Amino acid sequence: MLVVEDLTKTFGANTAVDRVSFTVEKPMMIGIIGRSGAGKSTFLRMMNRLTDATSGQLSFEGRDVLGLTGRARREWQSDCAMIFQQFNLVPRMDVVSNVLHGTLGRSSTLATMFNLFPKDDIHRAIDILERLGIADHAPKRAEALSGGQQQRVAIARALMQDPKIILADEPIASLDPMNAQTVMEALRRIFEEDGRMVIANLHTLDTARRYCDRVIGMRDGRIVFDGSPDQLTTGVARDIYGAGADFSEAATSTSIDAIETPALRAIHEAEAIV
């Protein structure tokens, strides 16, 4: 389905993505991990055509993604929806209208300006919100929702595009463990129930192992690991992150089980006394 060959992006003398190559033969949920600056976000932006590649090839179902221009490029961006860490919602706009903005690629400018959407699209938006467990918040302003709820609104907006691929750039980086789990479970269900490919940049190893079928590790713009979650050992993680023997996964864990560690419990007890 997806073929990436020697994909490269340079910014002046700096190489952000360095000859990345891999193939995906069927829909799956893929996690891309690596330290900040490894090239993960730049790679996703090239896939979505938000950033042009310097060289290389990228094709999906035989379509030359990097060669698309004009309308064809916009159609690809509808097929390849993007979810961002900071949600990118319109804060003062109601939730359902934010979701309906996922139809911008096929709506007229006038209809968009005055929020004139077809009834079928409105019903579909509410159905998607229901599926994600936030239909009750449809009339609220987006800014009134929690971070986890806002990220689910962003996912709903992406689903309104009816994409073949969903790209998620650090979708849980700013969320607490409970909301992080809710968002990752939503993305996993989208893959399992809809058969859509999901590629997510992640910053924690436990999340990649729990939710992904395949994990790609990037370091200094290059792929240094490509395998199954059970192959992602602590030793492999040290190599991906360029860390020493003192590297600890627990420090970055998003597991709910890790919320009440002895240290955190002591802090919570102290706060209760105060």
C-alpha contacts under 8 A as a table, 3 or more apart, distances in Angstrom:
res1	aa1	res2	aa2	distance
1	M	23	T	7.70
1	M	24	V	5.83
1	M	25	E	5.01
1	M	26	K	5.98
1	M	27	P	7.79
1	M	59	S	7.98
1	M	60	F	5.41
1	M	61	E	4.80
1	M	62	G	7.59
2	L	23	T	5.69
2	L	24	V	5.01
2	L	25	E	6.63
2	L	58	L	7.45
2	L	59	S	5.82
2	L	60	F	4.51
2	L	61	E	6.47
3	V	21	S	7.69
3	V	22	F	6.26
3	V	23	T	4.57
3	V	24	V	6.50
3	V	57	Q	7.88
3	V	58	L	5.71
3	V	59	S	5.28
3	V	60	F	6.46
4	V	7	L	6.48
4	V	20	V	6.96
4	V	21	S	4.89
4	V	22	F	5.27
4	V	23	T	6.14
4	V	56	G	7.84
4	V	57	Q	5.90
4	V	58	L	4.57
4	V	59	S	6.66
5	E	19	R	7.18
5	E	20	V	6.37
5	E	21	S	4.38
5	E	22	F	6.71
5	E	56	G	5.73
5	E	57	Q	5.06
5	E	58	L	6.34
6	D	18	D	7.38
6	D	19	R	3.75
6	D	20	V	4.87
6	D	21	S	5.18
6	D	55	S	7.39
6	D	56	G	4.74
6	D	57	Q	6.61
7	L	17	V	7.04
7	L	18	D	6.75
7	L	19	R	4.78
7	L	20	V	4.88
7	L	21	S	6.56
7	L	53	A	6.98
7	L	54	T	7.80
7	L	55	S	5.92
7	L	56	G	4.14
7	L	57	Q	5.92
7	L	58	L	7.25
8	T	15	T	7.55
8	T	16	A	7.58
8	T	17	V	4.94
8	T	18	D	4.83
8	T	19	R	4.98
8	T	20	V	6.66
8	T	53	A	6.09
8	T	54	T	5.59
8	T	55	S	5.22
8	T	56	G	5.99
9	K	15	T	6.02
9	K	16	A	5.62
9	K	17	V	4.98
9	K	18	D	6.74
9	K	42	T	7.84
9	K	52	D	7.82
9	K	53	A	5.20
9	K	54	T	4.75
9	K	55	S	6.87
10	T	13	A	6.91
10	T	14	N	5.57
10	T	15	T	4.23
10	T	16	A	5.68
10	T	17	V	7.01
10	T	54	T	6.25
11	F	14	N	5.14
11	F	15	T	6.23
11	F	16	A	7.10
12	G	15	T	7.85
15	T	18	D	6.19
15	T	221	G	6.97
16	A	37	G	7.62
16	A	38	A	7.23
16	A	39	G	5.19
16	A	42	T	7.01
16	A	220	D	7.18
16	A	221	G	5.21
17	V	20	V	6.76
17	V	38	A	7.86
17	V	39	G	5.33
17	V	42	T	7.07
17	V	43	F	6.66
17	V	220	D	7.58
17	V	221	G	4.07
17	V	222	R	6.37
18	D	220	D	7.85
18	D	221	G	4.94
18	D	222	R	5.24
19	R	56	G	7.27
19	R	222	R	6.79
20	V	221	G	7.76
20	V	222	R	6.00
20	V	223	I	6.29
21	S	223	I	7.89
24	V	27	P	7.50
26	K	197	M	7.96
27	P	191	F	7.56
27	P	195	G	6.17
27	P	196	R	5.96
27	P	197	M	4.51
27	P	198	V	7.73
28	M	191	F	6.72
28	M	195	G	7.78
28	M	196	R	7.41
28	M	197	M	5.15
28	M	198	V	6.46
28	M	212	C	7.91
28	M	213	D	6.35
28	M	214	R	7.71
29	M	188	R	7.16
29	M	191	F	6.58
29	M	197	M	5.97
29	M	198	V	4.72
29	M	199	I	5.92
29	M	200	A	7.81
29	M	211	Y	7.52
29	M	212	C	5.07
29	M	213	D	5.47
29	M	214	R	6.73
30	I	197	M	7.99
30	I	198	V	6.17
30	I	199	I	4.73
30	I	200	A	6.29
30	I	212	C	5.37
30	I	213	D	6.01
30	I	214	R	4.92
30	I	215	V	5.72
30	I	216	I	7.40
31	G	199	I	5.88
31	G	200	A	4.96
31	G	201	N	5.82
31	G	202	L	6.31
31	G	208	A	5.62
31	G	212	C	5.80
31	G	213	D	7.95
31	G	214	R	6.39
31	G	215	V	4.80
31	G	216	I	6.20
32	I	40	K	6.81
32	I	199	I	7.34
32	I	200	A	6.09
32	I	201	N	4.69
32	I	202	L	5.99
32	I	208	A	7.93
32	I	215	V	5.85
32	I	216	I	4.75
32	I	217	G	5.77
32	I	218	M	7.18
33	I	40	K	7.41
33	I	201	N	6.02
33	I	202	L	5.31
33	I	203	H	5.97
33	I	204	T	7.46
33	I	205	L	7.58
33	I	208	A	7.79
33	I	215	V	7.33
33	I	216	I	6.30
33	I	217	G	4.91
33	I	218	M	6.24
34	G	38	A	5.79
34	G	40	K	7.34
34	G	202	L	7.87
34	G	203	H	6.88
34	G	217	G	5.68
34	G	218	M	5.08
34	G	219	R	6.03
34	G	240	I	6.10
34	G	241	Y	5.87
35	R	38	A	5.62
35	R	203	H	7.42
35	R	218	M	7.89
35	R	219	R	7.11
35	R	240	I	7.80
35	R	241	Y	5.58
36	S	39	G	7.86
37	G	40	K	7.48
37	G	220	D	7.11
37	G	221	G	7.92
38	A	218	M	5.73
38	A	219	R	4.86
38	A	220	D	4.76
38	A	221	G	5.10
38	A	222	R	7.68
39	G	42	T	5.28
39	G	43	F	6.09
39	G	218	M	7.09
39	G	219	R	7.58
39	G	220	D	6.84
39	G	221	G	4.79
39	G	222	R	7.84
40	K	43	F	5.25
40	K	44	L	6.55
40	K	201	N	6.40
40	K	218	M	7.06
40	K	221	G	7.71
41	S	44	L	5.21
41	S	45	R	6.18
41	S	169	D	6.28
41	S	201	N	7.23
42	T	45	R	5.06
42	T	46	M	6.22
42	T	51	T	7.44
43	F	46	M	5.19
43	F	47	M	6.36
44	L	47	M	4.97
44	L	48	N	6.28
44	L	167	L	6.76
44	L	169	D	7.33
45	R	48	N	5.13
45	R	49	R	5.92
45	R	50	L	5.01
45	R	51	T	5.37
46	M	49	R	4.78
46	M	50	L	6.00
46	M	51	T	4.83
46	M	52	D	5.75
46	M	53	A	5.99
47	M	50	L	7.75
47	M	58	L	7.59
47	M	65	V	7.66
47	M	80	C	7.97
48	N	51	T	7.65
48	N	76	W	7.53
48	N	77	Q	5.75
48	N	80	C	6.07
48	N	81	A	7.44
48	N	82	M	7.20
49	R	52	D	6.04
49	R	65	V	7.94
49	R	66	L	7.33
49	R	73	R	7.49
49	R	77	Q	7.16
52	D	66	L	7.55
53	A	56	G	7.22
53	A	66	L	7.36
57	Q	64	D	7.62
57	Q	66	L	6.74
58	L	64	D	6.29
58	L	65	V	5.73
58	L	66	L	6.16
59	S	62	G	5.74
59	S	63	R	5.17
59	S	64	D	4.62
59	S	65	V	5.27
59	S	66	L	7.60
60	F	63	R	5.14
60	F	64	D	6.90
60	F	65	V	6.83
64	D	67	G	5.53
64	D	68	L	6.79
65	V	68	L	5.55
65	V	73	R	7.74
65	V	76	W	7.49
68	L	72	A	5.63
68	L	73	R	4.84
69	T	72	A	5.64
69	T	73	R	4.78
69	T	74	R	7.86
70	G	73	R	5.36
70	G	74	R	6.53
71	R	74	R	5.06
71	R	75	E	6.14
72	A	75	E	5.04
72	A	76	W	6.27
73	R	76	W	5.09
73	R	77	Q	6.39
74	R	77	Q	5.02
74	R	78	S	6.46
74	R	105	G	7.16
75	E	78	S	5.09
75	E	79	D	6.38
75	E	105	G	7.43
76	W	79	D	4.90
76	W	80	C	5.96
77	Q	80	C	4.91
77	Q	81	A	6.11
78	S	81	A	5.76
78	S	105	G	6.84
78	S	161	Q	5.62
78	S	162	D	7.52
78	S	163	P	6.00
79	D	161	Q	7.06
79	D	162	D	6.93
79	D	163	P	4.04
79	D	164	K	5.17
79	D	165	I	6.33
80	C	163	P	5.55
80	C	164	K	6.15
80	C	165	I	4.73
80	C	166	I	5.75
80	C	167	L	6.93
81	A	158	A	5.50
81	A	159	L	7.85
81	A	161	Q	7.11
81	A	163	P	5.90
81	A	165	I	6.32
81	A	166	I	4.90
81	A	167	L	6.04
82	M	158	A	6.81
82	M	166	I	5.99
82	M	167	L	4.79
82	M	168	A	5.91
82	M	169	D	7.58
83	I	87	F	6.86
83	I	154	A	6.46
83	I	155	I	6.62
83	I	158	A	7.07
83	I	166	I	7.42
83	I	167	L	6.07
83	I	168	A	4.57
83	I	169	D	6.12
83	I	171	P	6.83
84	F	87	F	5.27
84	F	88	N	6.84
84	F	168	A	6.07
84	F	169	D	5.07
84	F	170	E	6.75
84	F	171	P	5.99
85	Q	168	A	7.86
85	Q	169	D	5.95
85	Q	170	E	5.21
85	Q	171	P	4.70
85	Q	172	I	6.72
85	Q	173	A	6.52
85	Q	174	S	6.98
86	Q	174	S	7.83
87	F	150	Q	6.57
87	F	151	Q	5.59
87	F	154	A	5.75
88	N	154	A	7.49
89	L	98	N	6.42
89	L	142	A	7.07
89	L	150	Q	7.76
89	L	154	A	6.94
90	V	93	M	5.47
90	V	98	N	6.59
90	V	142	A	6.91
91	P	94	D	7.91
91	P	141	R	6.48
91	P	142	A	4.95
91	P	143	E	4.55
92	R	141	R	5.39
92	R	142	A	6.30
92	R	143	E	6.24
93	M	97	S	6.61
93	M	98	N	6.60
93	M	141	R	5.24
93	M	142	A	6.16
94	D	97	S	5.52
94	D	98	N	6.43
94	D	138	A	6.73
94	D	139	P	5.45
94	D	140	K	5.07
94	D	141	R	4.04
94	D	142	A	5.63
95	V	98	N	5.12
95	V	99	V	6.39
95	V	137	H	6.79
95	V	138	A	4.86
95	V	139	P	6.05
95	V	140	K	5.88
95	V	141	R	5.81
95	V	142	A	5.22
95	V	153	V	6.89
96	V	99	V	5.03
96	V	100	L	6.17
96	V	122	I	7.57
96	V	125	A	6.48
96	V	126	I	6.87
96	V	138	A	4.97
96	V	139	P	6.60
97	S	100	L	4.92
97	S	101	H	6.37
97	S	115	N	7.18
98	N	101	H	5.29
98	N	102	G	7.58
98	N	142	A	7.76
98	N	153	V	7.51
98	N	157	R	6.75
99	V	102	G	5.75
99	V	125	A	6.22
99	V	153	V	6.46
99	V	154	A	7.14
99	V	156	A	5.88
99	V	157	R	4.03
99	V	158	A	7.78
99	V	160	M	6.87
100	L	103	T	5.73
100	L	104	L	7.73
100	L	117	F	7.57
100	L	121	D	7.12
100	L	122	I	7.03
100	L	125	A	6.36
100	L	157	R	6.49
100	L	160	M	6.84
101	H	104	L	5.30
101	H	112	T	7.68
101	H	157	R	6.62
102	G	105	G	7.47
102	G	157	R	4.73
102	G	158	A	5.90
102	G	159	L	7.46
102	G	160	M	5.05
102	G	161	Q	5.29
103	T	106	R	5.68
103	T	107	S	6.09
103	T	160	M	6.21
103	T	161	Q	5.82
104	L	107	S	4.96
104	L	108	S	7.50
104	L	112	T	7.08
107	S	111	A	6.62
107	S	112	T	6.65
108	S	111	A	5.29
108	S	112	T	6.30
109	T	112	T	5.14
109	T	113	M	6.18
110	L	113	M	5.17
110	L	114	F	6.47
111	A	114	F	5.47
111	A	115	N	5.74
111	A	116	L	4.61
111	A	117	F	6.58
112	T	115	N	4.95
112	T	116	L	6.26
112	T	117	F	7.49
113	M	116	L	7.79
117	F	121	D	6.53
117	F	122	I	6.75
118	P	121	D	5.33
118	P	122	I	6.48
119	K	122	I	5.00
119	K	123	H	6.16
120	D	123	H	5.18
120	D	124	R	6.11
121	D	124	R	4.97
121	D	125	A	6.06
122	I	125	A	5.09
122	I	126	I	6.34
123	H	126	I	5.20
123	H	127	D	6.15
124	R	127	D	4.95
124	R	128	I	6.20
124	R	160	M	7.77
125	A	128	I	5.16
125	A	129	L	6.28
125	A	156	A	7.38
125	A	157	R	7.98
125	A	160	M	6.75
126	I	129	L	4.97
126	I	130	E	6.07
126	I	135	A	6.07
126	I	138	A	7.19
127	D	130	E	4.97
127	D	131	R	6.19
127	D	135	A	7.61
128	I	131	R	4.96
128	I	132	L	6.34
128	I	135	A	7.98
128	I	156	A	5.96
128	I	159	L	7.55
128	I	160	M	7.91
129	L	132	L	5.06
129	L	133	G	6.17
129	L	134	I	5.26
129	L	135	A	4.63
129	L	138	A	7.50
129	L	153	V	7.27
129	L	156	A	6.29
130	E	133	G	4.98
130	E	134	I	5.78
130	E	135	A	4.51
130	E	136	D	7.89
131	R	134	I	7.78
131	R	135	A	7.94
132	L	135	A	7.65
132	L	152	R	6.68
132	L	156	A	7.52
132	L	186	A	6.77
134	I	137	H	5.55
134	I	138	A	7.19
134	I	149	Q	7.15
134	I	152	R	7.84
134	I	153	V	8.00
135	A	138	A	5.31
136	D	139	P	7.72
137	H	140	K	5.38
137	H	145	L	7.95
140	K	144	A	6.74
140	K	145	L	7.91
141	R	144	A	5.52
141	R	145	L	7.48
142	A	145	L	5.68
142	A	150	Q	6.59
143	E	146	S	7.91
143	E	150	Q	7.94
145	L	149	Q	5.78
145	L	150	Q	5.96
146	S	149	Q	5.18
146	S	150	Q	6.12
147	G	150	Q	5.08
147	G	151	Q	6.23
147	G	174	S	7.75
147	G	175	L	6.41
147	G	179	N	7.73
148	G	151	Q	5.16
148	G	152	R	6.41
148	G	175	L	6.36
148	G	179	N	4.88
148	G	180	A	6.98
148	G	182	T	7.56
148	G	183	V	6.82
149	Q	152	R	5.09
149	Q	153	V	6.34
149	Q	179	N	7.92
150	Q	153	V	4.94
150	Q	154	A	6.32
151	Q	154	A	4.91
151	Q	155	I	6.27
151	Q	171	P	7.34
151	Q	183	V	7.16
152	R	155	I	4.86
152	R	156	A	6.12
152	R	183	V	6.49
152	R	186	A	7.90
153	V	156	A	4.93
153	V	157	R	6.18
154	A	157	R	5.03
154	A	158	A	6.32
155	I	158	A	5.03
155	I	159	L	6.27
156	A	159	L	5.00
156	A	160	M	6.32
157	R	160	M	5.17
157	R	161	Q	7.11
158	A	161	Q	5.53
158	A	162	D	7.36
158	A	163	P	7.32
158	A	166	I	7.48
159	L	162	D	5.15
159	L	163	P	6.53
160	M	163	P	7.98
163	P	166	I	6.69
163	P	196	R	7.54
164	K	196	R	5.39
164	K	197	M	6.50
165	I	196	R	5.71
165	I	197	M	4.74
165	I	198	V	5.80
165	I	199	I	7.62
166	I	196	R	7.24
166	I	197	M	6.31
166	I	198	V	4.84
166	I	199	I	6.34
167	L	198	V	6.01
167	L	199	I	4.98
167	L	200	A	5.81
168	A	171	P	5.63
168	A	198	V	7.56
168	A	199	I	6.24
168	A	200	A	4.48
168	A	201	N	6.23
169	D	200	A	5.89
169	D	201	N	5.01
169	D	202	L	7.52
170	E	173	A	5.37
170	E	200	A	6.81
170	E	201	N	5.00
170	E	202	L	5.29
170	E	203	H	6.98
171	P	174	S	7.79
171	P	183	V	7.76
171	P	200	A	7.50
171	P	201	N	7.57
171	P	202	L	7.58
172	I	175	L	5.16
172	I	176	D	7.96
172	I	179	N	7.88
172	I	180	A	5.16
172	I	183	V	7.18
172	I	184	M	7.78
172	I	202	L	7.75
173	A	202	L	7.71
173	A	203	H	7.06
175	L	178	M	7.98
175	L	179	N	5.91
175	L	180	A	5.52
176	D	179	N	5.55
176	D	180	A	5.91
176	D	254	T	7.67
177	P	180	A	4.89
177	P	181	Q	6.12
177	P	254	T	5.03
177	P	255	S	6.18
177	P	256	I	5.53
177	P	259	I	7.47
178	M	181	Q	5.31
178	M	182	T	6.48
178	M	256	I	6.27
179	N	182	T	4.99
179	N	183	V	6.20
180	A	183	V	5.26
180	A	184	M	6.17
180	A	254	T	7.29
181	Q	184	M	5.18
181	Q	185	E	6.01
181	Q	254	T	7.99
181	Q	255	S	7.87
181	Q	256	I	7.85
182	T	185	E	5.21
182	T	186	A	6.23
183	V	186	A	5.07
183	V	187	L	6.38
184	M	187	L	5.08
184	M	188	R	6.14
184	M	211	Y	7.12
185	E	188	R	5.00
185	E	189	R	6.14
185	E	211	Y	7.64
186	A	189	R	5.18
186	A	190	I	6.32
187	L	190	I	5.11
187	L	191	F	6.56
187	L	198	V	7.32
188	R	191	F	5.25
188	R	192	E	6.24
188	R	211	Y	6.52
188	R	212	C	8.00
189	R	192	E	4.96
189	R	193	E	5.61
189	R	194	D	7.70
190	I	193	E	5.46
190	I	194	D	5.37
190	I	195	G	7.06
190	I	196	R	6.55
191	F	194	D	5.55
191	F	195	G	4.90
191	F	196	R	4.83
191	F	197	M	6.04
191	F	198	V	6.40
192	E	195	G	5.63
192	E	196	R	7.69
202	L	205	L	7.79
202	L	207	T	7.39
202	L	208	A	6.80
203	H	252	T	7.85
204	T	207	T	5.62
204	T	208	A	6.67
204	T	249	E	7.81
204	T	252	T	5.91
204	T	253	S	6.10
204	T	254	T	7.00
205	L	208	A	5.14
205	L	209	R	6.20
205	L	237	A	7.94
205	L	249	E	7.07
205	L	253	S	7.41
206	D	209	R	5.14
206	D	210	R	6.06
206	D	249	E	7.94
206	D	253	S	6.36
206	D	254	T	7.16
206	D	255	S	7.16
207	T	210	R	5.19
207	T	211	Y	6.11
207	T	212	C	7.87
207	T	253	S	7.92
207	T	254	T	6.96
207	T	255	S	7.68
208	A	211	Y	5.68
208	A	212	C	5.37
208	A	215	V	6.73
208	A	229	P	6.98
209	R	212	C	5.93
209	R	213	D	7.96
209	R	215	V	7.79
209	R	229	P	4.66
209	R	230	D	7.04
209	R	232	L	7.60
210	R	229	P	7.74
212	C	215	V	6.70
212	C	229	P	6.97
213	D	228	S	6.29
213	D	229	P	6.67
214	R	226	D	7.29
214	R	227	G	5.71
214	R	228	S	4.75
214	R	229	P	6.13
215	V	225	F	7.63
215	V	226	D	5.82
215	V	227	G	5.58
215	V	228	S	5.93
215	V	229	P	6.07
215	V	232	L	7.80
216	I	223	I	6.83
216	I	224	V	7.74
216	I	225	F	5.49
216	I	226	D	4.45
216	I	227	G	6.66
217	G	223	I	5.71
217	G	224	V	5.61
217	G	225	F	4.65
217	G	226	D	6.33
217	G	240	I	5.92
218	M	221	G	6.12
218	M	222	R	5.34
218	M	223	I	4.49
218	M	224	V	5.64
218	M	225	F	7.02
218	M	240	I	6.39
219	R	222	R	5.40
219	R	223	I	6.46
219	R	224	V	6.42
219	R	240	I	5.79
219	R	241	Y	6.82
219	R	242	G	7.89
223	I	226	D	7.22
224	V	239	D	8.00
224	V	240	I	6.46
225	F	236	V	7.74
225	F	240	I	7.25
227	G	231	Q	6.25
227	G	232	L	7.43
228	S	231	Q	5.41
228	S	232	L	6.99
229	P	232	L	5.29
230	D	233	T	7.07
232	L	236	V	5.89
232	L	237	A	6.57
233	T	236	V	5.16
233	T	237	A	6.21
234	T	237	A	4.91
234	T	238	R	6.22
234	T	249	E	7.79
235	G	238	R	5.16
235	G	239	D	6.61
236	V	239	D	5.17
236	V	240	I	6.34
237	A	240	I	4.99
237	A	241	Y	6.11
238	R	241	Y	5.29
238	R	242	G	5.57
238	R	243	A	4.77
238	R	244	G	6.50
238	R	245	A	7.67
238	R	247	F	6.70
239	D	242	G	4.97
239	D	243	A	6.59
240	I	243	A	7.87
243	A	246	D	7.62
243	A	247	F	5.88
244	G	247	F	5.69
248	S	251	A	5.93
248	S	252	T	7.96
249	E	252	T	5.76
249	E	253	S	6.26
250	A	253	S	4.97
250	A	258	A	7.96
253	S	258	A	7.07
254	T	258	A	7.24
255	S	258	A	5.32
255	S	259	I	7.07
256	I	259	I	5.27
257	D	260	E	6.89
258	A	261	T	5.71
259	I	264	L	7.25
260	E	263	A	7.83
260	E	264	L	5.67
260	E	265	R	5.49
261	T	264	L	5.21
261	T	265	R	5.94
262	P	265	R	4.98
262	P	266	A	6.18
263	A	266	A	5.22
263	A	267	I	6.46
264	L	267	I	5.01
264	L	268	H	6.16
265	R	268	H	5.06
265	R	269	E	6.08
266	A	269	E	5.09
266	A	270	A	6.13
267	I	270	A	5.09
267	I	271	E	6.20
268	H	271	E	5.06
268	H	272	A	6.19
269	E	272	A	5.03
269	E	273	I	6.40
270	A	273	I	5.19
270	A	274	V	6.44
271	E	274	V	5.13
